[in-house]
Amino acid sequence: MLPGRAGKGRENESVVAEPGPPTLRRATDPREAIMGFPLPDTVEELKDLIGGEVSALRSSVRRNADRPAAPTPGDEVTASVRTLVPGPTLPARNDTGTGCLCSTHDPGATGTCSVLGAIPASAVLLEPVPDETGVVRDFRIVAGNRVRSAEWLEAPDRQVGQRFLEARPGAATSGLLAALTDVVAGGGPLEGRVVDYTEQRLGRLHRAPLLYSAALCGEQVLATWRPVQSQTELMTIDAQYLASLGWGNWDLLSGKVTWSEGLSRIFHADVGMPWQLEQLCDALLPDDLTAFAEFLTSVLAGEEPAWTRIRFLVLGEVRTLDLLGRPVVGTDGRPWAVNLVARDLTPQIRSRRRLAETERESDRLRRQTRAERRVADALREALLPTHSEALAAVGLTVAASYGPAEPDAAVGGDWYKCRLLPDGRVLVAIGDAAGHGLDAVARMSQQRHALAGLAQTGASAGEMMTWLNELVCSDPSEQTATAIAGHLDDARTLHWADAGHPAPLLLRDGHARPLHTGKRGPLLGALPGYAYETTTTPLNPGDLLLLYTDGMVERRGEDVTKGIDRLADLVGRSPDVSPQDLIDAVLADPDQAGHEDDACMLAIRLD
């Protein structure tokens, strides 16, 4: 037998570390050092080591038995279990010469029906029956065997040719039909699903918990089921499924292997055809060979409990398992059997990887957003600069604010302009290009810079607006815009033109009201050739003008005049504050939060 190994596994290692296999502490047993016991370097060496240990155990037990033991069909079990799990051996042809062991089969059945009789559970071959839209709504029973899963249920071979819902009317309400259609739709095989099947027969309700499995067989579905033996078995299966657990027992003397439903599900193996220890070796990832060899040899040497984390390749997918092993000691003190408990960490690891990928992607997007925000801020400062010291020199205090409808946009279609012109006048303007995003930014920039150029000509407010309208009318996007543009002259008079824009608010003597004009024109871009007129409004020292875009006053389902009155009332509550304080007070008011459009304000006080 294997020399003993010190320690009881790896209790101090974190069970959540991933993804590589943890390294077992190497044995320090003096006997191992003296004997120079080597760990296998290849899978074949590990399988030979296991086979040798099993053979040595059986020889030892035979020698110590009181009477000769019956020959164990080959200590040859060791060699046979090194192969992959074999499929069922097909029996000889029956008398009909069809090679089909099910007592009845449909002519449309494939050769698969020939093995149904060898399945030790109820089994049917189902052909999908789609509706006119191609969606599978039912199945036709093509073939079946004679195994009955309950006394009140007919044997599958007696229902060949029937629709599945006709033969099993409780399949729809129990969720079984939906599970089988998922198999057809590519959702993967159905593995050990407990179905609480209920059916009414001859006026009586019958119920049976059945354990169903199903998989695609060509274009058909092979389904098997058997009764759940007890409530304890049902709870055990559910517990294994919920906890991703499974366990197995390997009897080293007889060669018998017993797996739970959970372990069969983890390895996608038939519970009736569990893997030998050598077959587990075949599924190892190469990097985990040493760890698994130390773990398995420790268990075979009689240590308990031993723990490790191992990765297996199962149907092309890497599955990561926590394995806990315990030897079952016989009368001579040697391990005659091995119990292993496995917990499948694959879903957790897959979730961690997705989470890590999501975090990396989120971090990349955050960095990208911050970079775009810096670019947008620089663009906004270039397009919508704050007021200059030159305005203060001519007796004006100016403040402005801008809030895009899209929080991540930083700049949109609203714009303003307030600057001292070479002739001593002050250009005052505000506008709103239709739309949002970069397209609106492009139109806003075009209109704003065009107005700045027109202002250099000395033209009146009406003339500037007329020329700006022609520019917008020539835009192939056919988008409209609103604007107010004008001048403040040395006499503190505002000369302005309005193209479909809300009139400015005038705060004077503690009262705020919209400026009146009878010369308001249409939207920019609506009427080519329209001549806008200039309105003249005298102003007094201490007056404060508030120009704003419609995002400050428009609310869904509400008349815009109510929004203007609300803003005027809010401005009137702060009669003696600076332009910046007024804007801050407006933005802090709850009624102004959550605007659905870009919102811009320009406040100018005549000192």
C-alpha positions in Angstrom: 0.0 0.0 0.0 1.0 3.6 -0.3 3.2 5.0 2.5 1.4 7.3 4.9 1.4 11.0 4.4 1.4 13.6 7.1 -1.3 16.2 7.5 -5.1 16.1 6.9 -5.4 18.1 3.7 -5.4 21.9 3.2 -7.6 23.4 5.8 -5.9 26.8 5.8 -6.2 27.5 2.1 -9.0 29.9 0.9 -11.8 28.0 -0.8 -12.6 31.0 -3.1 -9.1 31.4 -4.6 -9.2 31.0 -8.4 -8.5 30.0 -11.1 -5.4 27.9 -10.8 -5.3 24.7 -8.8 -3.9 25.1 -5.3 -0.7 23.2 -4.5 -0.9 20.5 -1.9 1.6 20.5 0.9 4.1 17.8 0.0 4.3 14.8 2.3 7.0 14.8 5.0 6.6 11.3 6.2 10.0 9.8 6.9 9.0 6.5 5.2 8.3 8.4 2.0 11.7 10.1 2.2 13.5 6.8 2.8 11.5 4.9 0.1 11.9 7.8 -2.3 8.2 7.5 -3.2 7.7 9.5 -6.5 4.6 11.2 -7.6 3.5 10.3 -11.1 4.4 12.7 -13.9 1.8 11.5 -16.5 -1.8 10.5 -16.5 -0.8 6.9 -17.5 1.6 6.7 -14.5 -1.1 7.9 -12.2 -3.6 5.3 -13.6 -0.9 2.6 -13.2 -0.4 3.7 -9.6 -4.1 3.4 -8.8 -4.3 0.0 -10.5 -1.3 -1.2 -8.6 -2.7 -0.1 -5.3 -6.1 -1.8 -6.0 -4.4 -5.0 -7.0 -2.2 -5.0 -3.9 -5.2 -4.4 -1.7 -7.2 -7.2 -3.2 -4.2 -9.6 -2.8 -3.7 -8.6 0.8 -7.4 -9.1 1.6 -7.4 -12.6 -0.1 -4.4 -13.7 1.9 -5.9 -12.7 5.2 -9.4 -14.0 4.6 -10.6 -17.0 6.6 -11.6 -18.9 3.5 -10.5 -18.5 -0.1 -12.2 -15.6 -1.7 -14.0 -16.1 -5.0 -11.9 -14.9 -7.8 -12.7 -11.3 -8.6 -13.4 -11.0 -12.3 -10.1 -9.9 -13.1 -8.2 -8.0 -11.0 -8.6 -7.1 -14.6 -11.1 -4.5 -13.5 -8.1 -2.2 -13.3 -7.4 -2.4 -16.9 -11.0 -2.2 -18.1 -11.8 0.9 -16.1 -9.0 2.8 -17.9 -11.2 3.1 -20.9 -14.0 5.6 -21.4 -17.4 4.7 -20.2 -18.7 2.3 -22.8 -22.1 2.6 -24.4 -24.7 -0.1 -24.1 -24.1 -3.3 -26.0 -26.8 -3.7 -28.6 -28.5 -7.1 -28.3 -28.9 -9.5 -31.2 -31.8 -9.0 -33.6 -35.3 -10.0 -32.5 -37.4 -12.4 -34.4 -38.7 -9.7 -36.8 -35.1 -8.9 -37.9 -35.5 -5.2 -37.3 -32.9 -5.0 -34.6 -35.4 -3.1 -32.4 -35.8 -4.1 -28.8 -38.8 -1.9 -28.0 -41.9 -4.0 -28.5 -43.5 -1.4 -30.8 -42.0 1.3 -32.9 -43.1 3.7 -35.5 -41.8 3.3 -39.1 -40.5 6.9 -38.8 -38.2 6.0 -35.8 -34.5 6.0 -36.1 -32.2 3.2 -35.1 -32.1 4.7 -31.6 -35.3 2.8 -30.7 -33.3 -0.4 -30.9 -31.6 0.5 -27.6 -34.7 1.6 -25.6 -35.3 -1.9 -24.3 -31.9 -1.9 -22.7 -32.6 1.3 -20.7 -33.6 0.4 -17.1 -36.1 3.3 -16.9 -39.2 4.4 -18.9 -37.9 5.7 -22.2 -39.5 7.3 -25.3 -38.2 8.8 -28.6 -40.1 12.0 -29.3 -40.6 13.7 -32.6 -41.2 17.5 -32.3 -44.6 18.7 -33.7 -44.3 22.4 -34.6 -47.3 24.7 -35.3 -47.7 26.8 -38.4 -45.2 29.4 -37.1 -42.5 26.7 -36.5 -42.8 26.7 -32.7 -42.8 23.3 -31.1 -46.1 22.9 -29.3 -46.2 19.1 -28.8 -44.4 15.9 -29.6 -45.3 12.6 -31.3 -44.2 9.4 -29.5 -42.1 7.5 -32.1 -40.9 4.6 -30.0 -40.9 3.5 -26.4 -39.9 0.6 -24.1 -42.0 -1.5 -21.7 -40.8 0.0 -18.3 -43.7 1.5 -16.3 -42.8 4.3 -13.9 -46.1 4.0 -11.9 -48.9 1.5 -11.7 -51.4 4.0 -13.1 -49.2 5.1 -16.0 -49.2 3.1 -19.2 -46.0 1.6 -20.5 -44.4 3.9 -23.2 -44.5 1.2 -25.9 -48.3 1.2 -25.7 -48.5 4.9 -26.5 -46.4 4.9 -29.7 -48.0 7.1 -32.4 -49.9 9.3 -29.9 -49.2 12.9 -29.2 -47.2 13.5 -26.0 -49.9 15.7 -24.5 -52.5 13.1 -25.3 -50.4 10.3 -23.6 -49.2 12.6 -20.8 -51.8 15.3 -20.3 -50.1 16.6 -17.1 -46.9 17.5 -19.0 -48.1 21.0 -19.7 -49.0 22.1 -16.2 -46.0 20.4 -14.6 -43.5 22.3 -16.8 -42.3 19.1 -18.5 -43.4 20.1 -22.0 -41.7 23.5 -21.7 -38.5 21.8 -20.5 -38.6 19.4 -23.5 -39.1 22.2 -26.0 -36.1 24.0 -24.5 -34.1 20.9 -25.3 -35.2 21.1 -29.0 -34.5 24.9 -29.0 -30.9 24.3 -28.1 -31.1 24.9 -24.4 -29.0 21.8 -23.7 -29.9 18.5 -22.2 -32.4 18.0 -19.4 -30.5 16.4 -16.6 -32.2 14.8 -13.6 -35.2 17.2 -13.4 -37.8 16.3 -10.7 -41.3 16.7 -12.2 -44.3 16.5 -9.9 -46.5 14.8 -12.4 -50.3 14.9 -11.8 -52.9 13.4 -14.0 -56.7 12.7 -13.7 -57.8 9.2 -14.7 -61.3 7.9 -14.4 -62.3 10.7 -12.1 -59.4 10.3 -9.7 -56.3 12.4 -9.4 -53.0 10.5 -9.5 -49.6 11.9 -8.6 -46.0 10.7 -8.9 -42.7 12.6 -8.5 -40.7 11.5 -11.6 -37.0 12.1 -12.4 -36.7 13.2 -16.0 -33.7 13.4 -18.3 -33.8 14.2 -22.0 -31.4 15.0 -24.9 -31.4 15.6 -28.6 -31.1 12.5 -30.8 -30.6 13.8 -34.2 -33.8 15.9 -34.8 -35.7 13.9 -32.2 -35.6 13.9 -28.4 -34.7 10.9 -26.3 -36.4 11.2 -22.9 -36.2 8.8 -19.9 -37.8 9.0 -16.5 -38.1 7.0 -13.3 -40.0 7.4 -10.1 -38.3 9.3 -7.2 -38.2 6.6 -4.6 -38.8 8.7 -1.5 -39.2 12.2 -0.2 -35.7 11.9 1.2 -34.3 11.2 -2.2 -36.3 14.1 -3.7 -34.9 16.5 -1.0 -31.4 15.1 -1.5 -31.5 15.7 -5.3 -32.8 19.2 -4.8 -30.1 19.9 -2.2 -27.4 18.7 -4.5 -28.8 20.9 -7.3 -29.1 24.0 -5.2 -25.6 23.6 -3.7 -23.9 22.3 -6.9 -22.8 19.3 -4.9 -22.4 15.6 -5.6 -20.7 12.6 -4.1 -19.5 9.2 -5.1 -18.2 5.9 -3.6 -15.6 3.7 -5.1 -15.4 0.2 -3.7 -11.8 -0.8 -4.3 -12.4 -4.6 -3.6 -15.5 -5.2 -5.8 -14.8 -2.4 -8.3 -18.4 -1.1 -7.9 -18.8 2.7 -8.2 -21.9 4.6 -7.0 -22.6 8.2 -7.9 -25.2 10.6 -6.7 -27.5 12.5 -9.1 -25.5 15.6 -8.3 -22.1 14.1 -9.3 -23.6 12.7 -12.5 -24.9 16.1 -13.4 -21.5 17.7 -12.7 -19.7 15.3 -15.0 -22.7 15.0 -17.5 -22.6 11.2 -17.0 -25.4 8.6 -16.7 -26.0 8.0 -13.0 -26.1 4.3 -13.9 -22.7 4.4 -15.6 -20.4 6.3 -13.2 -16.7 6.8 -13.9 -13.9 4.8 -12.4 -11.0 6.6 -10.7 -8.9 6.1 -13.8 -11.5 7.8 -15.9 -11.4 10.8 -13.7 -7.6 10.9 -14.4 -8.4 11.0 -18.1 -10.5 14.1 -17.7 -7.8 16.1 -15.7 -6.3 19.3 -17.0 -2.6 18.6 -17.4 -1.6 21.4 -15.0 -3.7 19.8 -12.2 -2.1 16.3 -12.5 0.3 16.8 -9.6 -2.4 18.2 -7.3 -4.8 15.4 -8.1 -2.1 12.8 -7.7 -1.2 14.1 -4.2 -4.9 14.3 -3.2 -5.8 10.8 -4.4 -2.7 9.0 -3.1 -3.2 10.7 0.3 -6.8 9.3 0.4 -5.6 5.8 -0.7 -2.9 6.0 2.0 -5.6 6.4 4.6 -5.5 10.1 5.4 -8.7 11.9 6.1 -10.0 14.3 5.2 -8.0 15.4 2.2 -9.0 18.5 0.2 -8.0 20.0 -3.1 -9.3 22.1 -6.0 -9.1 20.4 -9.4 -10.1 21.3 -12.9 -11.6 18.7 -15.3 -12.4 18.9 -19.0 -16.0 17.8 -19.4 -17.6 17.8 -22.8 -15.2 20.6 -23.9 -15.9 22.8 -20.8 -13.4 23.3 -18.0 -15.2 22.6 -14.7 -13.5 23.6 -11.4 -14.3 21.3 -8.4 -13.6 21.4 -4.7 -12.9 17.8 -3.8 -13.1 16.4 -0.3 -11.9 12.8 0.0 -12.3 10.2 2.9 -11.1 6.6 2.9 -13.5 3.9 4.2 -11.3 1.7 6.3 -11.8 -2.1 6.3 -11.3 -4.6 9.1 -7.6 -4.7 8.5 -7.2 -1.0 8.9 -6.6 -0.4 5.1 -9.0 1.8 3.0 -11.3 -0.6 1.2 -13.3 2.2 -0.4 -13.1 5.8 -1.2 -15.7 8.5 -0.7 -15.4 11.8 -2.6 -17.6 14.9 -2.2 -17.4 17.4 -5.0 -18.7 21.0 -5.1 -18.9 22.5 -8.6 -17.5 26.0 -8.5 -17.8 26.5 -12.3 -20.9 28.8 -12.2 -19.3 31.0 -9.5 -16.0 31.2 -11.3 -17.8 32.0 -14.6 -19.8 34.7 -12.8 -16.6 36.1 -11.2 -15.0 36.2 -14.7 -18.0 38.0 -16.1 -18.0 40.4 -13.2 -14.3 41.1 -13.7 -14.8 41.6 -17.4 -17.7 43.9 -16.6 -15.6 45.8 -14.1 -12.8 46.2 -16.6 -15.3 47.3 -19.3 -16.9 49.7 -16.9 -13.5 51.1 -15.9 -12.6 51.6 -19.5 -15.9 53.4 -20.1 -15.4 55.6 -17.1 -12.0 56.6 -18.3 -13.4 57.2 -21.8 -16.3 59.2 -20.3 -13.9 61.3 -18.2 -11.8 62.0 -21.3 -14.9 62.9 -23.4 -16.0 65.1 -20.5 -12.7 67.0 -20.5 -13.0 67.4 -24.3 -16.6 68.5 -24.0 -15.8 71.0 -21.2 -13.0 72.5 -23.3 -15.5 72.7 -26.3 -18.1 74.3 -24.1 -15.7 76.9 -22.8 -14.6 77.6 -26.4 -18.2 77.9 -27.7 -19.9 79.4 -24.6 -17.2 81.4 -22.7 -17.9 83.2 -19.5 -18.1 87.0 -19.6 -14.9 89.0 -20.0 -13.5 91.9 -17.9 -14.3 94.2 -20.8 -18.0 94.0 -19.9 -17.3 95.0 -16.3 -15.4 98.0 -17.6 -18.6 99.4 -19.4 -20.8 98.9 -16.3 -22.2 95.4 -16.9 -22.2 92.4 -14.5 -22.8 89.2 -16.4 -23.4 85.6 -15.4 -24.4 82.5 -17.4 -25.3 78.9 -16.9 -25.8 76.0 -19.2 -27.4 72.5 -18.5 -27.7 69.9 -21.3 -30.7 67.6 -21.4 -28.4 64.6 -21.7 -26.2 64.5 -18.5 -23.2 63.1 -20.3 -23.4 65.5 -23.2 -21.8 68.6 -21.5 -22.9 70.7 -24.4 -26.0 70.8 -26.7 -28.0 73.0 -29.0 -28.5 76.0 -26.7 -26.1 79.0 -26.9 -25.5 82.5 -25.7 -23.3 85.5 -26.6 -22.4 88.6 -24.6 -19.3 90.6 -25.8 -18.1 94.1 -26.3 -18.0 95.1 -29.9 -15.3 97.5 -31.4 -17.9 100.3 -31.9 -18.6 100.3 -28.1 -21.9 98.5 -28.2 -22.4 95.2 -26.4 -23.7 92.2 -28.3 -26.4 90.3 -26.4 -27.8 87.1 -27.8 -29.3 83.7 -26.9 -30.5 80.9 -29.1 -31.7 77.3 -29.3 -30.8 75.0 -32.3 -33.3 72.2 -32.6 -32.3 68.7 -31.5 -29.7 67.2 -29.1 -26.2 65.7 -29.3 -23.4 66.5 -31.8 -25.7 67.5 -34.6 -27.3 70.2 -32.5 -23.8 71.2 -31.3 -22.7 71.7 -34.9 -25.8 73.8 -35.8 -25.4 75.8 -32.6 -21.8 76.6 -33.3 -22.6 77.6 -36.9 -25.4 80.0 -35.8 -23.4 81.5 -32.9 -20.3 82.2 -34.9 -22.4 83.6 -37.9 -24.1 86.0 -35.5 -20.7 87.1 -34.1 -19.5 87.9 -37.6 -22.7 89.7 -38.6 -22.4 91.9 -35.4 -19.1 93.2 -36.7 -20.8 94.9 -39.6 -22.7 97.4 -37.5 -26.0 96.1 -38.7 -29.2 96.5 -36.6 -30.7 93.7 -34.6 -33.4 93.1 -37.2 -30.9 93.0 -40.1 -28.7 90.5 -38.2 -31.7 88.2 -37.5 -32.8 88.4 -41.2 -29.4 87.3 -42.4 -29.2 84.6 -39.8 -32.6 83.3 -40.9 -31.3 83.0 -44.5 -28.3 81.0 -43.2 -30.6 78.6 -41.3 -33.0 78.2 -44.3 -30.1 77.1 -46.5 -29.1 74.3 -44.1 -29.8 71.0 -45.8 -30.9 69.4 -42.5 -34.0 71.6 -42.6 -33.8 72.1 -38.8 -35.2 75.2 -37.3 -33.9 77.4 -34.4 -35.0 80.2 -32.1 -33.0 83.2 -31.1 -32.9 86.7 -29.6 -30.2 89.0 -30.7 -29.5 92.7 -30.1 -27.3 95.4 -28.7 -26.9 97.5 -25.6 -25.8 101.0 -26.5 -24.2 103.8 -24.5 -27.6 105.1 -23.6 -28.5 101.9 -21.8 -31.1 101.0 -24.4 -31.6 97.5 -25.6 -32.3 97.1 -29.4 -33.4 93.5 -30.0 -35.1 91.2 -32.5 -37.0 88.0 -31.6 -37.2 84.9 -33.8 -39.7 82.7 -32.0 -37.9 82.8 -28.7 -39.3 83.5 -25.2 -38.9 87.2 -24.4 -36.3 88.2 -21.8 -37.4 88.9 -18.2 -36.7 92.3 -16.8 -36.2 92.5 -13.0 -36.9 96.1 -11.9 -37.9 97.4 -8.4 -38.4 93.9 -7.1 -40.8 92.8 -9.9 -39.9 90.6 -12.8 -41.9 90.6 -16.1 -41.3 89.5 -19.7 -40.3 92.3 -22.1 -43.1 93.3 -24.4 -42.6 93.2 -28.2 -45.1 93.4 -31.0 -42.5 92.6 -33.5 -41.8 88.9 -32.7 -40.9 87.0 -35.9 -41.1 83.3 -36.9 -38.6 80.6 -36.1 -35.3 80.7 -37.9 -35.4 78.5 -41.0 -39.2 78.6 -41.2 -39.8 81.4 -43.7 -37.0 82.2 -46.3 -36.9 85.9 -47.1 -38.7 87.1 -43.9 -37.5 90.5 -42.7 -37.2 90.7 -38.9 -37.8 94.0 -37.1 -36.0 95.7 -34.2 -37.6 96.4 -30.9 -36.2 99.2 -28.6 -36.5 98.9 -24.8 -35.0 101.6 -22.6 -33.3 100.3 -19.4 -32.4 101.9 -16.1 -29.4 101.6 -13.8 -29.9 98.6 -11.5 -32.1 96.8 -14.0 -31.4 93.1 -14.5 -32.1 91.2 -17.7 -32.5 87.5 -17.7 -32.4 85.8 -21.1 -33.2 82.1 -21.2 -34.1 79.2 -23.4 -37.3 77.2 -23.5 -35.8 74.4 -21.5 -36.2 76.6 -18.4 -40.0 77.0 -18.8 -41.4 74.1 -20.8 -42.9 71.1 -19.1 -44.7 68.2 -20.7 -48.4 68.6 -20.7 -48.3 72.3 -19.4 -48.8 75.5 -21.3 -45.5 77.4 -21.7 -47.0 80.6 -20.3 -47.3 78.9 -16.9 -43.6 78.1 -16.9 -42.8 81.7 -17.8 -44.9 83.0 -15.0 -43.3 80.5 -12.6 -39.8 81.7 -13.6 -40.8 85.4 -13.3 -42.2 84.8 -9.8 -39.0 83.0 -8.8 -36.8 85.8 -10.2 -38.8 88.4 -8.4 -38.1 86.8 -5.0 -34.4 87.8 -5.3 -34.5 91.6 -6.2 -31.1 92.7 -4.9 -28.8 89.8 -5.7 -26.0 89.6 -8.2 -26.6 87.9 -11.6 -24.6 84.8 -10.4 -26.6 84.6 -7.2 -29.8 84.9 -9.1 -28.9 82.1 -11.4 -27.8 79.9 -8.5 -31.2 80.6 -6.8 -33.1 79.6 -9.9 -31.1 76.4 -10.4 -31.6 75.5 -6.7 -35.3 75.8 -6.9 -37.0 72.3 -6.9 -39.5 73.4 -9.6 -36.6 73.9 -12.0 -35.1 70.4 -11.6 -35.4 67.6 -14.1 -35.8 69.7 -17.3 -36.3 67.6 -20.4 -34.5 70.0 -22.8 -31.3 71.9 -22.9 -31.5 74.9 -20.5 -29.5 78.1 -20.8 -29.6 81.4 -18.9 -27.8 84.7 -19.4 -28.2 87.4 -16.6 -27.0 91.0 -17.2 -27.2 93.7 -14.6 -26.7 97.4 -15.5 -24.6 98.8 -12.7 
